[in-house]
Each structure stands twice: as C-alpha cells, then as structure tokens.
Amino acid sequence: MNYQVFRERFSKFTCFSVEQVLAAFPDFNCGNYRQWILHGYIKRLRRGWYAFSDALHIPCVCDYFAGKIYSPSYLSCEYVMARTGLIPESVVQLTCVTTLKTASFKNEFGEFFYHSIKPELMFGYDVQVINGTLPVNVALPHKAFCDFLYLNHRYNTLEDMEGLRLDEDTLSELVSGGVLERTAERFRSSALMRRIGLARKAYAI
C-alpha cells in the first residue's frame, strides 16, 4: 500500500491499532508496518499498536498513549504523585492502574507500567485533554495516593513513610476535609487505612 494513501486515511489518528487498520483496509499487508518503521514513518508502541513518528513532537503525548495501548486504565500512583508535588522526585515511568493483568511496555515514547486492581476500584479519575483533542484519564491526587499505598505493601512503618519524603503542604491538602480517608474507605482495606494513618503520623498531619 502507498504510505501517503494510508496517512491520509488515518491523518486524524495519533496512534492506531491493527484492528482499526484492517477495518479500513481489509486487504492490508502487515509487512507494511516493518517497512514504514524502517523508513521512519511510524513507531511501534506495543504489539498491535503503532503511532506516526511526528507524534514525538506532541507534548505529553505519552500520557495519551498510556490509556490507548492498554485499556481500560488511568494514570496514577508515582506518576501522578510527582506531577502534583506530593513526592519530590520526577518520575520517568508512567504508572497506571487497570482492571487487566499487570503489564509493562517500553517504546520510544516512554516506559509504561500497569498495576492490576479490582474493577470496583476503578474510580477517582478525571479526563484531561492534551494538545486540544487527546483525552487522558488521570487519577485525582487523593486517589493516586490511595492507589499507591494500596498496591505497595512495603510501606508499613513510620520510617517507611518518612522515606517517601512526602511534601507536607500537599499531603495536608489531600487530608483536608476528610477526602483522603473517604476515598480510602471505598477500598475496604484495613491495611490501606493503617498506612494512611502512618503517613499522617509521620508528617504530623
């Protein structure tokens, strides 16, 4: 197939799946993917998913890809905690939550990790828009922190919590009005409630 014909057909797609391509072109030759990658026209995101190479220039496009290549999912845990200033370190890996099995992918756009949780815990996120048109599912700050403590079992002492170096002002905002505890209660996890109590004690909040 001529690449220009393909590009014109999928010009509105920042990334696309093999299923979408076959729906548009039932006789599509999968060998085209390999050739177009070699020519630098497209990039492989994971098995069955590709993106046009010029997507590398779209700010934060990796956030969008995170929700497309493994769905349903939303950005959470360390990635959101860093973005909201709760932890001091910048986080390279995009950490997500999903109802699918735990998985990870690495491509030219970034490293993606997906924590598996129960379907009833898929709540507490908003849809943000990047580049004017690309929707991204992002956990609310208090949900990202609850997801993190729920999924990381090793934070069970005051010393562990102090080691996170949480920003006290940001943590105070999460605790304000009881929103953090109310969110945690929906997990029905005594371990999570205990870890939140430890975090509050460690930072005197």
C-alpha positions as CSV (number, residue, x, y, z in Angstrom):
1,M,0.0,0.0,0.0
2,N,1.1,3.5,-0.7
3,Y,2.0,5.3,2.6
4,Q,0.5,8.6,1.5
5,V,-2.9,6.9,1.0
6,F,-2.6,5.3,4.4
7,R,-1.6,8.5,6.1
8,E,-4.4,10.5,4.5
9,R,-6.9,7.9,5.7
10,F,-5.5,7.9,9.3
11,S,-4.5,11.6,9.5
12,K,-6.8,12.2,12.5
13,F,-5.3,9.3,14.4
14,T,-2.3,10.0,16.7
15,C,-2.0,6.2,17.2
16,F,-3.8,3.3,15.7
17,S,-4.3,-0.4,16.2
18,V,-4.0,-3.2,13.7
19,E,-7.8,-3.8,14.1
20,Q,-8.5,-0.2,13.1
21,V,-6.3,-0.6,10.0
22,L,-7.9,-3.9,8.9
23,A,-11.4,-2.3,9.4
24,A,-10.4,0.4,6.9
25,F,-8.3,-1.7,4.6
26,P,-9.3,-5.4,4.8
27,D,-6.5,-6.5,2.4
28,F,-3.8,-4.6,4.2
29,N,-0.4,-6.2,4.1
30,C,1.1,-6.3,7.6
31,G,4.6,-6.2,6.1
32,N,4.0,-2.5,5.5
33,Y,4.4,-1.9,9.2
34,R,8.0,-3.2,9.1
35,Q,8.8,-1.2,6.0
36,W,7.3,2.0,7.4
37,I,9.2,1.6,10.7
38,L,12.5,1.2,8.7
39,H,11.7,4.4,6.8
40,G,10.9,6.3,10.0
41,Y,7.2,6.9,9.1
42,I,5.8,5.1,12.2
43,K,6.8,3.9,15.6
44,R,5.8,0.7,17.3
45,L,4.1,1.3,20.7
46,R,3.5,-2.4,21.6
47,R,2.2,-5.5,19.8
48,G,-0.7,-4.4,17.7
49,W,-0.3,-0.6,18.3
50,Y,1.6,2.0,16.3
51,A,1.9,5.8,16.1
52,F,3.0,8.2,13.5
53,S,6.6,9.4,14.1
54,D,5.7,13.0,14.2
55,A,3.8,12.3,17.4
56,L,7.2,12.5,19.1
57,H,6.8,16.3,18.9
58,I,3.4,16.4,20.8
59,P,3.9,17.5,24.4
60,C,2.9,14.8,26.9
61,V,1.6,12.5,24.1
62,C,2.9,9.5,26.2
63,D,0.1,10.3,28.7
64,Y,-2.4,9.7,25.9
65,F,-0.7,6.6,24.6
66,A,-0.8,5.1,28.1
67,G,-4.6,4.9,28.0
68,K,-4.8,3.7,24.4
69,I,-2.4,0.8,24.3
70,Y,-3.8,-0.9,27.4
71,S,-7.4,-0.1,28.2
72,P,-9.2,0.4,30.5
73,S,-6.6,2.2,32.5
74,Y,-5.7,5.6,34.0
75,L,-2.5,7.3,35.1
76,S,-2.0,7.0,38.9
77,C,0.5,6.3,41.7
78,E,4.0,7.7,41.5
79,Y,3.5,9.4,38.1
80,V,0.6,11.5,39.4
81,M,2.1,11.9,42.8
82,A,5.2,13.5,41.3
83,R,3.1,15.7,39.0
84,T,1.1,17.0,41.9
85,G,4.2,17.7,44.1
86,L,3.4,15.0,46.7
87,I,6.8,13.4,46.1
88,P,10.0,15.3,45.2
89,E,11.4,13.1,42.5
90,S,10.5,13.4,38.9
91,V,9.1,10.0,37.6
92,V,10.1,8.8,34.2
93,Q,7.9,5.7,34.1
94,L,4.2,6.2,33.5
95,T,2.5,4.3,36.3
96,C,-1.1,3.3,35.6
97,V,-4.0,1.3,37.1
98,T,-6.0,-1.2,35.1
99,T,-8.5,-4.0,35.5
100,L,-6.4,-6.1,33.2
101,K,-3.5,-8.1,34.3
102,T,-0.3,-6.4,35.4
103,A,1.9,-5.4,32.4
104,S,4.7,-3.2,31.2
105,F,5.8,-1.8,27.9
106,K,8.7,0.3,26.7
107,N,9.0,2.2,23.4
108,E,10.5,5.4,22.0
109,F,7.8,7.5,23.8
110,G,8.4,6.1,27.3
111,E,8.1,3.3,29.8
112,F,4.6,2.2,30.8
113,F,3.7,0.1,33.9
114,Y,0.2,-1.1,34.7
115,H,-0.9,-2.2,38.1
116,S,-3.9,-4.6,38.2
117,I,-6.7,-3.8,40.6
118,K,-10.3,-5.0,41.1
119,P,-13.0,-3.4,38.8
120,E,-14.7,-1.8,41.8
121,L,-11.6,0.3,42.5
122,M,-11.6,1.9,39.0
123,F,-12.9,5.3,40.2
124,G,-11.5,8.6,41.3
125,Y,-10.0,9.9,38.0
126,D,-10.8,12.8,35.6
127,V,-10.4,13.1,31.9
128,Q,-7.9,15.8,30.9
129,V,-7.2,16.9,27.4
130,I,-3.8,17.5,25.8
131,N,-2.9,19.1,22.5
132,G,-6.5,20.3,22.4
133,T,-8.0,17.0,21.3
134,L,-6.4,14.0,23.1
135,P,-8.3,12.7,26.2
136,V,-6.2,11.3,29.1
137,N,-7.6,9.5,32.2
138,V,-5.7,10.9,35.2
139,A,-6.3,9.9,38.9
140,L,-7.3,12.7,41.3
141,P,-4.4,13.4,43.7
142,H,-6.0,11.7,46.7
143,K,-6.9,8.6,44.6
144,A,-3.4,8.3,43.2
145,F,-2.0,8.3,46.8
146,C,-4.5,5.7,47.9
147,D,-3.7,3.5,44.8
148,F,0.0,3.8,45.6
149,L,-0.4,2.8,49.3
150,Y,-2.8,0.0,48.5
151,L,-0.6,-1.5,45.8
152,N,2.8,-1.1,47.6
153,H,2.7,-3.3,50.7
154,R,6.1,-2.4,52.0
155,Y,5.1,0.9,53.5
156,N,4.2,-0.3,56.9
157,T,6.3,1.7,59.4
158,L,6.9,5.3,60.2
159,E,10.4,5.0,58.8
160,D,9.0,3.7,55.5
161,M,6.6,6.7,55.3
162,E,9.4,9.2,56.2
163,G,11.5,7.6,53.4
164,L,8.9,8.8,50.8
165,R,9.7,12.4,51.7
166,L,6.2,13.5,51.1
167,D,5.5,17.2,50.8
168,E,3.7,18.2,53.9
169,D,1.7,21.0,52.4
170,T,0.4,18.8,49.5
171,L,-0.4,16.0,52.0
172,S,-2.3,18.4,54.2
173,E,-4.4,19.4,51.1
174,L,-5.2,15.8,50.5
175,V,-6.2,15.2,54.1
176,S,-8.3,18.4,54.3
177,G,-12.0,17.8,54.7
178,G,-11.5,14.1,55.1
179,V,-11.4,13.4,51.3
180,L,-8.4,11.1,51.6
181,E,-10.0,8.9,54.3
182,R,-13.3,8.8,52.5
183,T,-11.6,7.7,49.3
184,A,-9.6,5.1,51.2
185,E,-12.8,3.7,52.8
186,R,-14.0,2.6,49.4
187,F,-11.1,0.2,49.1
188,R,-12.4,-1.7,52.2
189,S,-8.8,-2.4,53.2
190,S,-7.7,-2.1,56.8
191,A,-4.0,-2.2,55.6
192,L,-4.6,0.9,53.5
193,M,-6.3,2.8,56.3
194,R,-3.4,1.9,58.6
195,R,-0.8,3.2,56.1
196,I,-2.7,6.4,55.7
197,G,-2.7,6.8,59.5
198,L,1.1,6.2,59.5
199,A,1.6,8.8,56.8
200,R,-0.3,11.4,58.8
201,K,1.6,10.5,62.0
202,A,5.0,10.6,60.2
203,Y,4.3,14.1,58.9
204,A,2.3,15.3,62.0
205,I,-0.8,16.0,59.9
